[in-house]
Amino acid sequence: MDVARGAALRPLVVGALVVVPLLWIRAEWVGSGDAFSGETQARSEPAWSLSLAAHPWLRALTRVHNHSGPLVELLALGAVAVALARRRAAVLALAGAALAEVALYLAMTQAGFSGNPR
């Protein structure tokens, strides 16, 4: 992609970064009458909540592993290895984003969020 086209897309990307969270909150507000009721639900601790485990982050990591499975994890590692060898920044950025999402899920579960799959 040439520099001029990339620069032309920046306002669209910035707009999406602002509009998507606003739409997400608006949908919650319209559906429940409270824009931030999702936080209350996320902090609830039903009997099955991962946050009640002795090591919540470990239970959450097990859930992540069970959802993806060993084959997907091995293929992802292979893709990262190939991306490193070929210097594919986009693939590495996606892998980093996926790892960051898992880390956030683990940290939030450890901090007391219910860890329910959404």
Secondary structure, DSSP 8 states (H G I E B T S, - for coil): --HHHHHHHHHHHHHHHHHHHHHHHHHHHHHHS-TTHHHHHHH---TT-GGGSSSHHHHHHHHHHHHH-HHHHHHHHHHHHHHHHHT-HHHHHHHHHHHHHHHHHHHHHHTT------
